[in-house]
Amino acid sequence: APCGATTPAGAIGGHIDGLIGGVLVDFKSSSEYGFNRALKAGAVEWSIEAQMQAYMAAMADEGSPVPYAKVALVNKGAAKGKPVLAEFDIAPDATKQARVREMWRAVFEARASGVEVPRPYPKRERFPCGYCDHENTCWGGPR
């Protein structure tokens, strides 16, 4: 189901994986390293939580709030006998949602003014960029 949110600088859209019993459910695949890191921390990484916070904020903005999001993290590198699936619940958090909206605002304003959006690394390298899910978005397309 599509959803979207608006900031003073523009709008952004998204697509949730689904709703089950009124709960936002999203499936994410992960490397074994990322999966084990999430298990150890008891939480998913910020980029996944930010996406869930954005979805929950957008759904609330559209008059369809959800009580929480459930992330099903799938270990795509699981060896025999290793955990394959872990679930993480994420509660709506106004402070985190405001942080996500501020990130959007900064990106919209930078793009509108022709300013290049700051990146965590000064140039595109195979590592770490090649291991990041956002490489093509960050650098404006494939290598």
C-alpha positions as CSV (number, residue, x, y, z in Angstrom):
1,A,0.0,0.0,0.0
2,P,1.5,3.4,-0.9
3,C,1.8,6.1,1.6
4,G,3.5,9.4,1.7
5,A,4.5,12.4,3.9
6,T,4.9,16.1,3.3
7,T,7.5,18.4,4.7
8,P,7.6,22.2,4.2
9,A,10.1,21.6,1.4
10,G,8.3,18.8,-0.5
11,A,6.7,15.4,-0.5
12,I,8.1,11.9,-0.5
13,G,6.3,8.6,-1.1
14,G,6.8,5.1,0.0
15,H,5.3,1.6,-0.2
16,I,4.8,-0.5,2.9
17,D,5.0,-4.3,2.7
18,G,1.7,-4.8,4.5
19,L,-0.7,-4.5,7.4
20,I,-1.6,-7.5,9.5
21,G,-4.2,-6.9,12.2
22,G,-3.6,-3.2,12.0
23,V,0.1,-3.5,12.5
24,L,2.6,-2.3,9.9
25,V,4.8,-5.3,8.8
26,D,7.9,-5.0,6.7
27,F,10.3,-7.7,5.6
28,K,14.0,-7.0,5.3
29,S,16.8,-9.3,4.2
30,S,20.1,-9.0,5.8
31,S,23.6,-10.4,5.6
32,E,24.6,-12.9,8.3
33,Y,26.8,-10.2,9.9
34,G,24.0,-7.6,9.9
35,F,21.5,-10.2,11.2
36,N,23.8,-11.2,14.1
37,R,24.5,-7.5,14.9
38,A,20.7,-6.8,15.1
39,L,20.2,-9.9,17.3
40,K,23.0,-8.8,19.6
41,A,21.7,-5.2,19.8
42,G,18.1,-6.3,20.1
43,A,17.2,-3.7,17.4
44,V,17.5,-3.1,13.7
45,E,19.9,-0.5,12.3
46,W,18.9,3.1,12.1
47,S,18.1,3.1,8.4
48,I,15.5,0.4,8.8
49,E,14.0,2.1,11.9
50,A,14.0,5.5,10.1
51,Q,12.0,3.9,7.3
52,M,9.5,2.4,9.7
53,Q,9.2,5.8,11.6
54,A,8.6,7.5,8.2
55,Y,5.9,5.0,7.3
56,M,4.2,5.3,10.7
57,A,4.3,9.1,10.5
58,A,2.9,9.1,6.9
59,M,0.1,6.8,7.9
60,A,-0.8,8.9,10.9
61,D,-0.7,12.0,8.6
62,E,-3.1,10.2,6.3
63,G,-5.5,9.4,9.2
64,S,-4.5,5.7,9.5
65,P,-2.2,5.5,12.5
66,V,-0.7,2.1,13.5
67,P,0.2,1.1,17.0
68,Y,3.7,-0.1,16.0
69,A,5.7,-1.6,13.2
70,K,7.0,-5.2,13.1
71,V,10.2,-5.8,11.1
72,A,10.8,-9.4,10.0
73,L,14.6,-9.6,9.4
74,V,15.6,-12.5,7.2
75,N,19.2,-13.9,7.4
76,K,19.9,-14.5,3.8
77,G,23.3,-16.0,4.6
78,A,22.1,-18.4,7.3
79,A,24.1,-21.7,7.5
80,K,22.3,-24.9,8.5
81,G,21.2,-24.7,12.1
82,K,21.5,-20.9,12.3
83,P,18.6,-18.5,12.9
84,V,16.8,-17.5,9.7
85,L,14.2,-15.0,11.0
86,A,14.1,-12.5,13.8
87,E,11.2,-10.1,14.6
88,F,11.7,-6.5,15.9
89,D,8.9,-4.3,17.1
90,I,9.3,-0.5,16.6
91,A,7.0,1.9,18.4
92,P,6.1,5.3,16.9
93,D,8.4,7.9,18.2
94,A,7.7,11.6,17.6
95,T,11.3,12.6,18.2
96,K,12.7,10.1,15.7
97,Q,9.9,11.0,13.2
98,A,10.9,14.6,13.5
99,R,14.6,13.6,12.8
100,V,13.5,11.8,9.6
101,R,11.4,14.8,8.5
102,E,14.4,17.1,9.1
103,M,16.6,14.8,7.0
104,W,14.0,15.0,4.2
105,R,13.8,18.7,4.5
106,A,17.6,19.1,4.3
107,V,17.8,16.9,1.2
108,F,14.9,18.7,-0.6
109,E,16.4,22.1,0.2
110,A,19.9,21.1,-1.0
111,R,18.6,19.6,-4.2
112,A,16.3,22.7,-4.9
113,S,19.3,25.0,-4.4
114,G,21.7,22.9,-6.5
115,V,23.8,22.1,-3.5
116,E,25.2,18.6,-3.4
117,V,23.9,16.6,-0.4
118,P,26.6,15.7,2.0
119,R,27.8,12.1,1.9
120,P,29.6,10.1,4.6
121,Y,32.6,9.6,2.3
122,P,34.3,12.1,0.0
123,K,34.4,9.8,-3.0
124,R,32.7,6.7,-4.3
125,E,34.8,3.6,-3.5
126,R,34.1,-0.1,-3.7
127,F,34.3,-0.1,0.1
128,P,32.2,1.0,1.8
129,C,30.0,2.3,-0.9
130,G,29.8,-1.0,-2.8
131,Y,28.4,-2.6,0.4
132,C,25.7,0.0,1.0
133,D,22.1,-0.4,0.0
134,H,22.0,3.3,-0.9
135,E,25.0,3.5,-3.2
136,N,23.2,4.3,-6.4
137,T,20.9,6.8,-4.8
138,C,23.7,8.5,-3.0
139,W,25.9,8.8,-6.1
140,G,23.2,9.4,-8.7
141,G,23.0,6.0,-10.4
142,P,25.0,2.9,-11.1
143,R,28.8,2.8,-11.6
